[in-house]
Amino acid sequence: MFLGVDTGGTFTDFVLFDRSGLRFHKELSTPDDPSRAIEQGIASLGLHAAELHLIHGSTVATNAILERKGVKTLFITNRGLEDLLIIGRQTRPELYSLTPVPSEPWISRCDALGLSGHLDCDGREIEATQQQEIAGLADLIAKGDYRAVAVCQLFSFLNAGHEQQIAAALPDDVFISLSHQVLAEYREYERSATTFLNAYVGPLVQRYLKRIRDTLRPKHLFVMHSAGGVMDAEAAGAQAVKLALSGPAGGLVAAEAIGRQLGETNLLTFDMGGTSTDVALIQGKVAKTTASGIAGIPIAIPMLDIHTIGAGGGSLAWIDVAGLPQVGPESAGARPGPVCYGSGGVTPAVTDANLVLGRIPSDALLAGRMPLDRDAAMAAFERYGKPFGLSAEEAADAVVRIAEEHMAGALRVVSVERGHNPDDFSLLCFGGAGGLHACSLAEKLGMHRVIVPLASGAFSALGMLAGRQQSDYSRSRRIAVNDENAMSQLSGMFDELEQEAADGMAGLNLSYESAVDMRYAGQGFHLTIPFESDMQTMVKAFEAEHLRSYGHCLERPIEIMTARLTAFVERPALSFPELRGCAEPVESSAFSSVYGAGEVGHLQRSELRPGYRSSGPLLIIEETSTLWLPQGWSMQVSAQGHLLLERSSVC
């Protein structure tokens, strides 16, 4: 049996795949110890952990970075570069602000150590390390009570000798993160930051995964990483920084599979959970990026290109110092949660607003079993709306509109701001709260088609089951494309990377995907191009991509900066079988009042069969989510059970 588990800020989602098919389940998350919610969910499903292949999406690394609650870490670099993580790139988030607010440094100057020893830009040693400095590291670590050490030396991606000498002198009881193992690429700041974060959260991730392994003792334990694949728990503990987008990556893996099944190559994905909203753009396949970051610090490893904002069902409504209404990014989380949970929350959240507006029926059971307190939500919005002279319903409607503007802005970031017309895409909506806002967001972006997939409320957990076991490897070395030895140098680099993959994923039947980072000489950025055995083919592909991305090409030499290899284990693609068609009409199971729409019928999604059609306004109810289909939208059930929504009029 395979169990996908996605731990979110508010809910922990479960998808079980066994001989009887798919089963879905939700538990309130337990932020103090996320493993407790997993244990509770396994018990609620009546399962024995020892029989499970458990695939997990974890927020442990993400939360530790966002909240700056990692372990005390010593950063070791070259003498003279001790301030590297403090200075950074000096990028200004507000270019024309004359009074920029300085960002909080990730490390104190006293926690950064510069050592002698230096390599040149070809990896040759021009200054040896001093053994007496290295010999004193163990005492320094003990006195400083450091739990982790991050080592990043200049040009270690060309020659790892100095980092290996330092690592050999470190005590065995600290977590060690070496830059040539974490990210063997140029750009010392990004490499240092990624190596530091790996050390900063590594002990926490290792401890968490060990607790799951020791407490639950599953048959196998795999973890989803930010590039959309899965890795075994031991590798995940050593490469903790790769889990920064562990949960959201699962949703994109499943979204790509659904798009492939429906013949939808252009998708905008919208994943709204309890704490955050994640959006992405898919053109045939999910895009990866090595220029991502979190909480203002870069993470230069390959990650799925996901844009995240703090807008979810638990996002709190508040009034700023100017007296204006705001929503998020602070969230009610799982404890106490929105007011309607009845767990002590007093500040209204987006979920409370949807309940007050009737988009969530007052008799709905959260996760199929937890009643909601609409009266408490009404009282909270009466208090919130009073300074504005608004009724509870009007205040709730205002909160929903503000939240939807935030989410529409996020969708514009990954579409309009990158030169794409949203109407050329379908909006694929998932997450427990996504269906309540999908049609409104589509209207704001001028889109006409929305897809609400099967299992939309636990979609990221479903993607855990679809992820292939894979890992990414890279190595930087500048190679001019007109060098007569360029192809032989590249082939040698890929041979080295394949050997590294074979060592790191021993015993597996591996397949490979190869790519190279190319740029015009002198540029500070690159484009990633699929590797071909013919150099001219890659040059033409680079020029075409540069023209598409930037609108021009340059009369400059072209060079290759980094070779990239993805090693993976082939597995069948996720697909849903076709279901039996609709034999008879489905009647509304109930009616309730929705603000601005009057009395609206309810349909149970479990009763809808392929071919069924209906038009809004409607509420479509399932255990893990609710879909609000407003006036002007129609719905059809696909052969696999996905809901295909069409905008039938200009709203």
VENLIN-V531032 format. One record per helix or strand. SS is the DSSP state (@ for helix, = for strand). FROM is the first residue (numbers start at 1). TO is the last residue. If there is no record, write none. Layout:
ss/from/to
SS/FROM/TO
SS/FROM/TO
This chain:
ss/from/to
=/2/7
=/11/18
=/21/28
@/34/44
@/49/51
=/53/57
@/60/66
=/73/78
@/84/87
@/109/111
=/112/115
=/118/119
=/125/127
@/131/135
@/137/144
=/148/151
@/161/168
=/175/178
@/179/182
@/188/216
=/220/224
=/230/232
@/233/238
@/240/243
@/246/262
=/266/272
=/277/283
=/286/286
=/288/289
=/292/294
=/297/299
=/303/304
=/307/309
=/315/319
=/325/331
@/339/341
=/349/349
@/350/357
=/365/366
=/370/371
@/374/386
@/392/414
@/416/418
@/422/424
=/426/430
@/434/436
@/438/444
=/449/452
@/456/466
=/469/480
@/486/504
=/511/520
=/527/530
@/535/550
=/558/568
=/581/581
=/590/594
=/598/604
@/605/607
=/610/610
=/613/615
=/618/622
=/625/629
=/633/637
=/643/647
